[in-house]
Amino acid sequence: MYGSNWAACTSGVLNLKTGAVSSKPLLPDDYCDFPRIQDDLVGYQNRYIYAARFRVDHMATFDAELKYDNQTGQVQVHEFGPDKESGEAVFAPKLNAQSEDDGYVICFVNDVNDRSCECHIIDAQDFEGPALARIKIPSRVPHGFHAAWVPVDPAG
């Protein structure tokens, strides 16, 4: 319908010494968008990628979040359930995190039936498990709302 490269998560490698460029699809079975990594690792090698998965029916809607492991190729899926839609998630590391995925994936989830909205907090190390918290938001947060995690300095 849309072709195999439509919103595909792809790894690109630029060799600065030779000028060679290579790429490979990471998630050939899923359409996704809004890929994110731990913000402290932007520009460096990282292990985990988080992305919003979408289904393509009459229009694209985000129905789950994905966690991709760059070392093993394993994909984990956090489903929100029927008639629930998400968008871009952010990663928030725990204080004194011990590993790259020692933290939380945070996103807004909308219910298409009653138009309610929740903020879901997902344990990144138990990604397919239930959300640790589901916080009701007093109004709907629109799709495409971008966010960033900015920790507060505990010292001040």
C-alpha positions in Angstrom: 0.0 0.0 0.0 2.7 2.6 1.0 5.8 0.7 0.1 8.4 -1.0 2.3 10.3 2.2 3.1 7.4 4.2 4.4 8.3 5.3 8.0 10.8 2.5 8.5 13.2 2.7 11.4 16.6 2.6 9.7 20.2 2.6 11.0 22.6 4.8 9.0 26.4 4.7 9.4 28.7 7.4 8.0 32.4 6.4 8.0 34.2 9.7 8.4 37.6 8.2 7.3 36.5 6.5 4.1 33.3 8.5 3.3 31.4 5.2 3.0 27.7 5.3 3.8 25.6 2.3 4.7 22.1 1.7 6.0 19.9 -1.2 7.2 16.3 -1.5 8.3 16.0 -2.2 12.0 12.2 -2.9 12.2 11.1 -4.4 8.9 7.8 -5.6 10.3 6.6 -2.4 11.9 6.0 1.2 10.8 7.2 3.7 13.4 7.9 7.3 14.0 9.3 9.6 16.7 12.4 7.5 17.4 14.1 8.5 20.7 17.1 7.4 22.7 18.4 8.4 26.1 19.2 12.1 25.5 22.6 11.9 27.1 23.7 9.5 24.3 22.7 11.6 21.3 25.7 11.5 18.9 27.2 8.4 20.7 26.7 4.7 20.2 23.6 3.6 22.1 21.9 0.3 22.7 18.2 1.1 22.9 15.8 3.0 20.6 12.2 3.8 21.6 9.7 4.6 18.9 5.9 5.0 18.4 4.5 2.2 16.3 1.6 2.9 14.0 -0.9 1.0 12.1 -1.9 2.1 8.6 -5.6 1.8 8.0 -7.5 4.7 6.5 -5.0 6.9 8.4 -1.9 6.4 10.5 -2.5 6.0 14.2 0.0 5.2 16.9 -1.1 2.1 18.9 2.0 1.1 20.8 5.5 2.0 21.8 8.5 -0.1 20.6 11.9 -0.7 22.3 14.6 -1.9 19.9 17.9 -3.4 21.2 20.8 -2.4 18.8 22.9 -5.3 20.2 20.5 -8.2 19.9 17.9 -7.0 17.4 15.2 -7.8 19.9 12.0 -5.8 19.7 9.7 -5.3 22.7 6.2 -3.9 22.3 4.2 -1.9 24.9 0.6 -2.1 23.8 -2.0 0.4 25.0 -5.1 -1.6 24.2 -8.0 -1.1 21.8 -8.9 2.5 20.8 -5.9 3.9 22.5 -3.4 6.1 20.7 0.0 7.4 21.7 2.7 9.5 20.1 6.3 10.5 20.9 7.7 9.1 24.1 10.6 10.4 26.1 13.1 8.5 28.2 13.8 9.7 31.7 16.8 7.9 33.4 16.4 7.0 37.1 18.7 8.8 39.5 22.0 6.9 39.7 20.9 4.7 36.8 23.0 1.5 36.5 22.4 0.8 32.8 21.2 2.6 29.6 17.6 1.4 30.0 17.4 2.0 33.8 14.6 4.5 33.7 11.2 5.3 32.4 9.5 5.8 29.1 6.9 8.5 29.4 4.1 9.3 26.8 0.6 10.6 26.5 -2.1 8.1 25.5 -5.5 9.2 24.2 -8.7 7.3 24.2 -10.5 7.7 20.8 -13.9 7.0 22.2 -14.2 9.4 25.1 -11.3 11.7 24.1 -9.7 11.3 27.5 -5.9 11.5 28.0 -3.5 9.9 30.3 0.3 10.2 30.9 1.7 6.7 31.0 5.0 6.0 32.8 6.5 2.7 31.7 9.4 0.9 33.3 12.0 0.7 30.5 13.4 -2.6 31.9 9.9 -4.2 32.1 8.8 -2.6 28.8 6.0 -5.1 28.0 4.6 -5.0 31.5 1.8 -2.7 32.6 2.5 1.0 33.0 3.9 1.9 36.5 1.5 4.9 36.5 -1.4 6.2 34.5 -2.0 9.9 35.3 -5.3 11.4 34.1 -4.7 14.7 32.2 -7.6 17.2 32.4 -7.6 17.8 28.7 -6.6 16.0 25.6 -3.0 16.4 24.5 -2.9 16.4 20.6 -0.9 14.0 18.5 2.4 15.3 17.5 3.1 17.0 20.8 6.8 16.9 21.3 8.4 16.8 24.7 11.8 16.5 26.4 12.9 15.2 29.7 14.7 17.9 31.7 15.8 16.7 35.2 15.8 19.1 38.1 19.1 19.6 39.8 18.6 18.1 43.2 21.2 20.5 44.6 19.3 23.5 43.7 
